[in-house]
Amino acid sequence: MKICFFTDFYLPDPNGVAENVALSAKSLEARGHTVYIAAPRHPGFKDKDEHILRLPAVKVKKNPEFRLFVPVPAKDFGKLTGMKADIFHGHAGGTLTIFGWELARIKDIPYVFTYHTLLNRYTHYVPGNVLSPKVAEVASRVYCNLTDHIIAPTSRVKKELLSYGVEKPISVIPGGIDLQRFKNRSRGYLKTKLRLPKEAKILLYVGRLGKEKNVDFLLKAFKIIQNERKDTWLVIAGDGPEKQSLESLTKKLKVTDRCVFLSVVGRDKIPLVYAGADLFVFASTTETQGLVVPEAMASGLPIVAVRDEAFEGMIVNGETGFLVDENREEFAKQVLLVLEDQGLREQLSESARKHVENHFSAENQAEALEQIYMEVIEEHRSKKRAIAYLKQKLLEVRNYVNLYERFARFKGIEK
């Protein structure tokens, strides 16, 4: 198949959508398909793959960075509009993704869309409060119902979309993980980089520092943990609009010397960051999937997270980690329990790795996408055949009517 992805986020953007799009393309190509990626242009960044089409875009937001596609003439824009593909696949739902849908409509190509983000939880990023959660839900319903098929990363997302009134078919396909990136990594990276003592126990958070990620909850829970165990450190790997206020909170809580902010972590170093920790902590309740969690699991990290539908079936209490109510004391108690039980940590680590291998491999995701594509393409072709058949029959009926009218007029003249 010849597939074209349309995405508003792509490398070097440091987010889950960009990573997932890149990995999906790589995995589909490994199965013999040709995958093009239409993405916003990043000044100074050059791709090595000729199948990546960079389109003109302007930066409209800095943190988190968002580039708005601008439909003006450009070399790759011409390639894209002239492309003959079997299917288009949109990611993220911004202007470039919408352009992909419009191009698919013009070219009569089936269009699949992955709903990566629960937009009604992120309206605070839109300046001027012009977008409310309800408006985001209505917009999601309208757009999704214009597509041929929806892909949801989790059952939680599918349930939400159905509650909005989405009527198009929805398939649940979890985002894949490049398992090889996280295997057999050296475990001393963080302690060496941060000059921590050998006996240090490192709690790790990876992700954007935004309000919706609830990192302030982790800091407050860590204060309780620190009171019980002085050998613990909290490493926060990520950047975002809340960084400054979070740093101020560490001072207020008097844990500054035990909290480390790693703002810039190269993509090649992330597996080492995971491997260097003892436990992964997460408190967001707005995730569609939260790819950092299965990445941590692939690295063999036990997980303690705030209870959220996105992690149902992924984090199983006592097997692959622990889900805790949003209560600082309970969260801290669970973290301490895991830290103090070496046998439990080893059990959770092994189970987490196996779960990710069975359910979140990139190969599994590519196989599921391939099946959806074939079904959607065949359904699209069937509709085209049905329409062509109906047009032919209507033409035959019209010709018959015309012939009958001519015959009637002839008989009338004869009389």
N, C-alpha and C positions, 0 to 999 in steps of 0.2 A: 504494500500500500504506500501511497504518497500522502503524508500527513503534514499539516501545517498548524503549529501552535501559535496562538496569539496571547501574549502576556504583557501585563503592565509592570511586572517585576521580573527582572532577570539578572544574572550575574553581571556586575559584581555586587548587586544588592544583597545585603546580609540578612535575608529573611527566608522563612520556610517555603514560600511560594516559588521564589527564584531557584532554590535548591531542588525542590521537587520537580519543577519543569525541566531543569537540566538533566536530572537523573532519569526521568521518564523518557526523554528523548534518547538518551544513551542506551537505555534498556530496550526500547522499541527498535532501535537501529541494530542492536545485537540479535534481534529476531528477524532481521532481513528487510526491515522497512526503511523508507527514506523519510526523515523528519526535518522540516524547516521550522525555525523559530523566529517569529516576528516580535521584536522587543524594542523598547525605547533606546535611543542612542545615548551613550555616556561619553562625554568629552574626555579624551585622553585614554580611553579604554578600547583596545583592539581585540577582536575575536580571532581565534586560529581556525575556526570552522567556517567554511564558506556557506554552510546551510543556515547560519544565523544572519537574519536580515535586520539591520538597525535602522529604525525610522526616526525622523525628526521629532524632538520632544523638548519641552521647556520644564525646568525645575520650578514647581509651584509650592513645594514644602520641603524644608530642610531636615527636620527631625521628628518623625522618620521621613527619609527622603522619598518624594514622589514626583515622578516625571510625567507630564501630560503630553500625550501624543498629539502632534500637529500634522494634519493631512496636507502637506505641501510636496511638490515634486522633488524627488531624490532618486538616486540610482537604485537602491533597494526597494523603494516604493514602486518603481516601475516593474521590477522583478516580481513583486508580490501581486500586483494587480493583473499581471499576465500569467500568473501561475495556474497550472492545471493540477488540481489535487483531488484525492478521493474523499477526503474529509477535513474539516477545520475543527480545531479544538481550542476553546477560549479558557483563559485562566485569569482570575482576579476581578474582572468586572469593571475596569476603567475604560477610558476612551479608546484605547487600542483594541481592547477585547470587543467593544461595541462595534468598532470599525470592522473587525473580523466577521461578526455576525452579518453586518450589512453587505460585505463583500460576498459572503456565502450565499446570501439571498439573491444578489445580482447574478452570480455565477451558477445558481441552482446546485449548490454543494451542501451536503448535510453538515449540521453544526452541533457539536457537543460542548457542554460547558461544565467546568468544575467549580463548585461553590466553595472556595477555600476559606472564606472569612464570614463570620456572623456579623454582618455590617451594622445591625442595630446596636451592637455593643461598642462600636467605634465611631459613633457620630460626633464625639467630643473633639475629634481631630479636624473636623470641618470648621473653618473660621466663621465667626458671626452667628453661630447656632442656627444656621439656615436649614440644617438637616436633622430632623427628629428621628428617634427610633422607629416610629410608626411609618414615617415617609420612607425610611430605608427598607422596611418590610414590604410596603406596597411596590416600591421600585424593583425589589428582588422578585416579587411575584410576577410583575409584568414582564420583566426581562427573561426570567426562566421559562415562562410560558411561550416565548417566541422561539425558543430553541427546540432541537429535536430530541435531546436526551440530557439529563442532568446527572452529574457524578458528585456524590457526597462523600467526604472522607470518613464520616462516622454515621452511625444510626441516629445520633443526637441531631446532626445537621439535617438529615432526611426528615426527621420528625418536625423540626422547626419549619422547613420549607413547606411541608404539607399543611402546617398550621397557618401559613401565610396564604394558602389557596393555590399553590403550585399544582398543576394538573398533568404536566408532562412526566414521562417515566423517569424515575430516580433510582440509580444503582449506587450501592455503598461499596467504594473501593478505597481502602486505606492507602495513604501515601507510602511509598516504598523507601527503604533504607539501603544504602550501599554498605552492606555488612562488612566487606573487606576493609573499609576505611577504619573500622573500630576494633579490628582483631589484633591481638598480640602486640599491643602498644606498651611502651615503657611507662611504668607507673610513678616515676619520680619527677616528672616535668614540673608540676606546680611547686613542690617543695624546694626544688633547685632554683626555679625562677624567682620565687618569693622569699627564699632563704628561711624556710620554716624548719623547725626541729623535726627530727625523725619520728618522734612520738605524736606529732600533730595529727588531729583528726579533721579532715577537710569536708565541709558541707558545700555543695556547689549548686548555683543557679545559673542557667544559661538562657538568655532571651533579651528582648527589648525592655527598656526601662520606661514603661508607660503606666498610667494609672490602672488600666485594665489588667495588668500583670500582677498587681497586689504584692509587690516586693516589700512594701512597708510592713506587711503582715509577717513576712519572713524575718525581717530585722527585729521586730518585737518578740517573735518566738525565739529568735537566737539569743536575745538578752536573757531569757529564762534558761536556755541551754547553757549559756556561759556561766551562769550562777552555780550550776551543778557540775560542769566540767570545764576547767580552765584550759584544757588541751585542745579545744575546738576553735576552728577558724571558719568563717563564711566567705567564700569567694563568689563574687558576682561578675559574670562574664557577659557583657552587653553594654549597649548605650541607648540613650533615649532622652525624652524631654524631662523625665523625673529624676535624672541622675543627681542634680544639684540638691534637690530637696531630700533625696535619700541619703546623700552624704551628710547633710545637716542633721538628719534623724540619727545617724550613727553617733554623732557627737552628743546629742541630747540623751541617748540611751547609754552613753559611755562605753561603746563597743568599737570605737574607731580603730583601735590598735589590733582588733581581731577580725575586722571586715576589710576585704581587699576588692577594689573595683578594677576589673580588667576591661577597659573600654574597647580597645582595639585588639581583636584576636583574629589572626589570619585563618582562612578556611583550612589550610593545611595543618594548623596547630590545634584546631578544635578537638580532634580525637585524642590528642595528648592531654588536653585540659580535662576531658572526661576521665581518662585513665588515671590521672593524678589525684582524683578525689576519692573519698570513702563513701559518700552518700549524696544522692541528688534530691534537692528539695524544690517544691513547686507549689504556688498558691493561686494561680490564675483560675478563674471560673468562667472564662469567656472563649475557651479554645474550641476550634473545630476539630482539631486532632492533637495539636501540640507536639510537633515532630521532635522537639528536643527531648521529650520523655522517652520515646522508643530509641532515640540515639543513645541516651544515657543507659538504657536497658541493654542495648547492643554492646555497650562498653563494660557491662557487668556491674553496673551500679545499682544498689538497692534504692528504691524510690519511696519517699514519703511526700504525699501531695494532698492538697485540700480536695475534698470530695467534689467531683464534677462528672457530669454525664459523658463527657468526651472520653473519659478513661475507663468506662465500664467495659469489662472483658479484657482490658489491657493490664490494669493494675488490680490484681486480685489479692485481697488481704491475706497475708501470711504465706503467699506463694510467689508473687512477683514484686511485692511491695506493700504499702499500706495507704489507704485513703482515709483521711481524717476530716471531721467536721471543722468548719472555720472557727476554731477556738484555739487561741495561742497556747494555753496550758496543755490541752490535749495533744496538739501538734508537737510541742516540745517534749512531752512525755514519750510519744511514739519514737521520735528521733533518738532520744536517750536510750530507749529500750533496744533499738537496733544497734547503736554504737557499742553497747555493753555486752552484746551477745555475738561473739565471733562466728559461732556455728550457724546462727540465724542469718547473718550477713552472707555467708558463703552459700547457704541454701537459696536465699533470695537472688543472689547474683547469678547462679547457675540457671534457675528457673526463668529469670528475666531474659537471659541470652537465648534460651531455647524458644521462648514465646515469640520473640522478635524474629528469629530465624523462620519460624513456622507461619507467621502472619504478616510480617512487614518487609519481606525481601523485595528488592526492586524487580526481580524476575516475576514474582507473583503479581505485582501491580501491572507490569507490562502485558502479561498474559491476559489479565482481566480486561485491560483497556482494549487489547486486540479483539477480544470477543465482542465487546460492546460496539466497537467500530464496525465490525463485519455485520452485526445485526442491524445497526442504524443505516449503513450503506445499502444493505439488501432491502430494508423497509422503504428507503427513499426511492430506490429503483422500482420497487413494486408499485409505489404511488405514481411514479412517472409513467409506468406501463399502463396502469389503470386509467390515468388521465388521457394518455394517448389513445387507448382503446375507446374511451368514452367520446373523445373528440371525433374519432373515425366513425363511430356509430351515429353521432349527431350529424356528421357530414352526409352520411348515407341517407339518414331520414330527411335532411334538408333537400338532397338531390331528388329523393322520391317525391317529396311535396312539390318541388318545382316541376317535376315531370307530370305529376297529377294535374297541377294547375294549367300547364300548357295543354294537356290533353282535354281538360274541361273547356278551356277557351276554344280549342279546335272544334269540339263537339257543338259548342254554342254557335259558332260561326256557320257550321254546316246546317244547323236548324234554320 
